Each structure stands twice: as C-alpha cells, then as structure tokens.
C-alpha cells in the first residue's frame, strides 16, 4: 500500500527508477551471457591448442625415431663402403705385387735385360 504522502509524480519516478534497474539488470545478464560464451569459445580454443600440441609432440617423437633410424642406416652404409674400399685397395696392392713379382721373375730369367 502506498503511503498518503506519495503523489502520482513520485510513483512515476519510482516506476522509472525500477524500470532503469530492470534494464540495467537485463544488460548485465546479456553481458554475462556474452562473457560466458566468450569464455566457452576460449576454452574450446585452448582444448584445440592442447590437441595440436599433443599431435605435434607425437610427430616430433616420430621424427626423432626416424632420424635415429636414418642415422643408423647411414652408419651401416658407411661401414659397408669402408669394407668395400678396403677390399678394393687390397686387391690393387695384390695386383701390383703380382705384376712386380712377374716382372722380377722375367728379369731373373733374363728375358728382360
């Protein structure tokens, strides 16, 4: 019940104040909903970023393993090449030694003077 001291103007002013408070509350609610949606979007982006980091980490591990395998294969190839080079050098030394021995035997027999 209204007190007898309030007139129509006072009631109108109170109504305007209450209406302003209601509008401000609605704006705050809209703002909080907007902020909430923004936070949800940020959380989604963070979750996506975390997934990307996990995938990148897995890819880095795979790359590391592949690099180690490649390095191991390169070492094996280098060992093989070293062995082949050694064999070729030994064959060349043997060939030169045989040639010198053959020429020496011809010189010994005095075929070559």
Secondary structure, 3 states (H helix, E strand, C coil): CCCCCCCHHHHHHHHHHHHHHHHHHHHHHHHHHHHHHHHHHHHHHHHHHHHHHHHHHHHHHHHHHHHHHHHHHHHHHHHHHHHHHHHHHHHHHHHHHHHHHHHHHHHHCCCCC
